[in-house]
Amino acid sequence: MASDFEYDLSAALPTLRQRGGQDDLVTAIERALSVASAHQDLSDAADALQLLGMLTKGDGHGGLTGAELSTAAGCLFAQAVILYARATETKPIEREKWFGREKLKGDGRELHLEAMELRNHALAHFGKAADMADGPLVREALVMRRVTEGVGIAFYSARAQNRAQFARRLMGLVEHVRSMAYDATQARYVELGTVLSAASRRDAGVAALMRRYRFDPDAFCAVPGWIDAFEGKPDAGAFNSYGVIEKPDE
């Protein structure tokens, strides 16, 4: 259950908008929520890449067959690229944009553009990614061949579900941008704390409104103990007060 002082600011947003007079507070909550959400996407992308590396090294495949391993690797690879794109470049839906490619310099920007090209023309939409340094993702051939009945047509497809060289490079970029998202999250938590304090001093109704939106972890997610695992992450910030999250070691 929620503690005596644990309020869901995001759940209060619709009421704050309808009530009016607190545009600065609404904006501050939206900005903090958006970048914290993007940071979570980047954390999940890093987890996918780490698991991909474990799965494709040595005996880390957990007894999967070749076809099963290929499918699992493909899912993790696509997940990482799509989550990275969603956190950075892809036009956001239901959250505010926080990232611009101008934040990256040199090789980082080039790799970012490569990841966007891969997402847009090989993963989210069909494409063969023929120009990748470690080979295309898809090779296809339509072959005419002799069969018992005469001449037949066969379709062959070789789909590289994982590009290891690119995945290793992407991991470095994901960690770099995740650190940027972490710093942005901290700044917006501080901003939100300042704006909320000022709003509460101006209008006593703000504090009363917040008390209507107690956060209940059990109602939020039915998985037992989920919040303990979430708060155990060294850079998870969604359930902590602004400015008190320990930054992970670089």
C-alpha positions as CSV (number, residue, x, y, z in Angstrom):
1,M,0.0,0.0,0.0
2,A,1.0,3.6,-0.4
3,S,2.7,5.5,2.4
4,D,1.1,8.6,4.0
5,F,3.1,10.8,1.7
6,E,3.0,9.3,-1.8
7,Y,1.0,11.1,-4.4
8,D,0.6,10.3,-8.1
9,L,1.3,13.6,-9.8
10,S,0.7,12.1,-13.2
11,A,-2.8,10.9,-12.2
12,A,-3.6,14.5,-11.0
13,L,-2.7,16.0,-14.3
14,P,-6.2,15.9,-15.9
15,T,-7.8,17.5,-12.8
16,L,-5.1,20.2,-12.7
17,R,-5.7,21.0,-16.4
18,Q,-9.4,21.2,-15.9
19,R,-9.1,23.3,-12.7
20,G,-6.9,25.9,-14.5
21,G,-4.6,28.5,-13.1
22,Q,-1.6,26.2,-12.7
23,D,-0.1,26.0,-16.2
24,D,3.5,26.1,-14.9
25,L,2.8,23.1,-12.6
26,V,1.1,21.2,-15.4
27,T,4.0,21.8,-17.7
28,A,6.6,20.9,-15.1
29,I,4.8,17.5,-14.4
30,E,4.5,16.8,-18.1
31,R,8.2,17.6,-18.7
32,A,9.4,15.5,-15.8
33,L,7.2,12.6,-16.7
34,S,8.2,12.6,-20.4
35,V,12.0,12.5,-19.8
36,A,11.7,9.9,-17.0
37,S,9.7,7.8,-19.4
38,A,12.3,8.2,-22.1
39,H,15.0,7.3,-19.6
40,Q,13.1,4.0,-18.9
41,D,13.0,3.2,-22.6
42,L,16.8,3.6,-22.7
43,S,17.3,1.5,-19.6
44,D,15.2,-1.2,-21.3
45,A,17.1,-0.9,-24.5
46,A,20.4,-1.4,-22.6
47,D,18.9,-4.5,-20.8
48,A,17.9,-6.0,-24.2
49,L,21.4,-5.5,-25.6
50,Q,23.0,-6.9,-22.5
51,L,20.8,-10.0,-22.7
52,L,21.5,-10.3,-26.4
53,G,25.2,-10.4,-25.7
54,M,24.7,-13.1,-23.0
55,L,22.4,-15.1,-25.3
56,T,24.8,-15.1,-28.2
57,K,28.0,-15.8,-26.3
58,G,29.2,-19.3,-25.5
59,D,26.6,-21.5,-23.8
60,G,24.4,-18.6,-22.7
61,H,21.6,-19.7,-25.0
62,G,19.8,-21.8,-22.4
63,G,19.4,-24.9,-24.6
64,L,17.6,-23.1,-27.4
65,T,17.8,-24.6,-30.9
66,G,19.4,-22.7,-33.7
67,A,16.1,-21.4,-35.0
68,E,14.9,-20.5,-31.5
69,L,18.1,-18.7,-30.7
70,S,17.8,-16.7,-34.0
71,T,14.3,-15.7,-33.1
72,A,15.2,-14.6,-29.6
73,A,18.2,-12.7,-30.8
74,G,16.1,-10.9,-33.5
75,C,13.5,-9.9,-30.9
76,L,16.1,-8.5,-28.5
77,F,18.0,-6.7,-31.3
78,A,14.8,-5.1,-32.7
79,Q,13.6,-4.2,-29.2
80,A,16.8,-2.4,-28.4
81,V,16.8,-0.3,-31.7
82,I,13.1,0.5,-31.5
83,L,13.3,1.6,-27.8
84,Y,16.4,3.7,-28.5
85,A,14.6,5.4,-31.4
86,R,11.4,5.9,-29.4
87,A,13.4,7.5,-26.6
88,T,15.2,9.9,-28.9
89,E,14.2,10.6,-32.5
90,T,10.8,9.0,-33.1
91,K,8.0,11.6,-32.9
92,P,6.5,11.0,-29.4
93,I,2.9,10.2,-28.8
94,E,1.5,11.0,-25.3
95,R,4.8,12.5,-24.1
96,E,6.9,15.5,-24.8
97,K,10.1,15.5,-26.9
98,W,13.3,15.9,-24.8
99,F,16.1,14.9,-27.2
100,G,17.6,16.5,-30.3
101,R,20.4,15.0,-32.4
102,E,22.4,18.2,-31.9
103,K,23.1,16.9,-28.4
104,L,25.4,14.3,-30.0
105,K,28.8,15.0,-31.5
106,G,30.9,13.3,-34.1
107,D,30.8,9.5,-34.1
108,G,27.9,9.5,-31.7
109,R,25.7,11.5,-34.1
110,E,26.7,9.3,-37.0
111,L,25.8,6.1,-35.1
112,H,22.5,7.7,-34.0
113,L,21.7,8.4,-37.7
114,E,22.6,4.8,-38.5
115,A,20.3,3.5,-35.8
116,M,17.5,5.7,-37.1
117,E,18.0,4.4,-40.7
118,L,17.9,0.9,-39.4
119,R,14.7,1.5,-37.4
120,N,13.0,3.3,-40.3
121,H,14.0,1.2,-43.2
122,A,14.7,-2.3,-41.9
123,L,12.8,-2.9,-38.7
124,A,9.6,-0.7,-38.5
125,H,9.3,-1.1,-42.3
126,F,10.7,-3.7,-44.6
127,G,14.2,-3.1,-45.8
128,K,17.4,-5.2,-46.2
129,A,19.9,-2.8,-44.6
130,A,22.3,-3.7,-47.3
131,D,24.9,-1.1,-46.3
132,M,25.5,-2.3,-42.8
133,A,29.2,-2.8,-42.0
134,D,28.8,-6.4,-40.9
135,G,26.4,-7.4,-43.7
136,P,22.7,-6.9,-44.5
137,L,19.9,-8.0,-42.3
138,V,18.0,-9.7,-45.1
139,R,19.1,-11.6,-48.2
140,E,16.4,-12.9,-50.6
141,A,16.4,-14.8,-53.8
142,L,13.7,-16.1,-56.1
143,V,15.1,-19.2,-57.8
144,M,14.0,-21.2,-60.8
145,R,15.1,-24.8,-60.5
146,R,14.4,-28.2,-61.9
147,V,11.9,-30.3,-60.0
148,T,10.4,-33.7,-60.7
149,E,7.5,-32.2,-62.5
150,G,9.7,-30.0,-64.7
151,V,10.6,-26.4,-63.6
152,G,9.6,-24.9,-60.3
153,I,10.1,-21.6,-58.4
154,A,11.5,-21.4,-54.9
155,F,11.9,-18.5,-52.5
156,Y,15.0,-18.4,-50.3
157,S,15.6,-16.0,-47.4
158,A,18.5,-15.5,-45.1
159,R,17.7,-13.2,-42.2
160,A,20.5,-12.1,-39.9
161,Q,18.5,-11.5,-36.7
162,N,21.4,-9.9,-35.0
163,R,24.3,-7.7,-36.2
164,A,26.9,-8.2,-33.4
165,Q,29.3,-5.4,-34.4
166,F,26.4,-2.8,-34.6
167,A,24.9,-4.1,-31.4
168,R,28.2,-3.5,-29.5
169,R,28.5,0.0,-30.9
170,L,24.9,0.7,-30.1
171,M,25.3,-0.3,-26.5
172,G,27.9,2.5,-26.0
173,L,25.5,5.0,-27.5
174,V,22.5,3.8,-25.5
175,E,24.5,4.2,-22.3
176,H,25.7,7.6,-23.3
177,V,22.2,8.9,-24.1
178,R,20.8,7.2,-21.0
179,S,23.3,9.2,-18.9
180,M,22.0,12.4,-20.7
181,A,18.4,11.4,-20.0
182,Y,19.3,10.7,-16.3
183,D,20.8,14.3,-16.0
184,A,17.7,15.7,-17.7
185,T,15.4,13.8,-15.4
186,Q,17.2,15.2,-12.3
187,A,17.0,18.7,-13.7
188,R,13.3,18.4,-14.3
189,Y,12.6,16.8,-10.9
190,V,14.3,19.9,-9.3
191,E,12.2,22.2,-11.6
192,L,9.1,20.3,-10.6
193,G,9.9,20.5,-6.9
194,T,10.4,24.3,-7.2
195,V,7.2,24.9,-9.2
196,L,5.1,22.7,-7.0
197,S,6.3,24.4,-3.8
198,A,5.5,27.8,-5.3
199,A,2.1,26.7,-6.5
200,S,1.2,25.3,-3.1
201,R,2.2,28.6,-1.4
202,R,0.0,30.6,-3.8
203,D,-2.9,28.2,-3.7
204,A,-3.8,25.9,-0.8
205,G,-6.1,24.0,-3.1
206,V,-3.1,22.4,-4.8
207,A,-2.1,20.4,-1.8
208,A,-5.7,19.4,-1.2
209,L,-6.0,18.2,-4.7
210,M,-2.8,16.2,-4.5
211,R,-4.1,14.3,-1.5
212,R,-6.9,13.0,-3.6
213,Y,-4.3,11.1,-5.7
214,R,-2.6,8.7,-3.3
215,F,-0.3,6.3,-5.1
216,D,-1.1,2.6,-4.5
217,P,1.6,0.2,-5.8
218,D,-0.8,-2.8,-5.6
219,A,-3.4,-1.1,-7.8
220,F,-0.8,0.2,-10.2
221,C,0.7,-3.2,-10.9
222,A,-0.6,-6.6,-9.7
223,V,2.8,-8.4,-9.8
224,P,3.8,-9.1,-6.2
225,G,6.9,-7.2,-5.1
226,W,7.3,-5.3,-8.4
227,I,8.1,-2.0,-6.7
228,D,10.9,-3.4,-4.6
229,A,12.7,-4.7,-7.7
230,F,12.1,-1.4,-9.5
231,E,13.4,0.7,-6.7
232,G,16.4,-1.6,-6.5
233,K,17.7,-0.2,-9.8
234,P,20.5,2.2,-9.1
235,D,19.3,4.8,-11.6
236,A,15.5,4.3,-11.5
237,G,13.9,7.5,-10.6
238,A,10.2,7.3,-11.1
239,F,9.3,6.6,-7.5
240,N,11.8,8.8,-5.7
241,S,11.8,12.4,-4.7
242,Y,13.6,14.9,-7.0
243,G,17.3,15.3,-6.5
244,V,17.9,12.2,-4.3
245,I,18.6,9.5,-6.8
246,E,22.1,8.0,-6.8
247,K,23.7,8.2,-10.2
248,P,25.2,4.9,-11.3
249,D,29.0,4.6,-11.7
250,E,30.1,5.5,-15.2
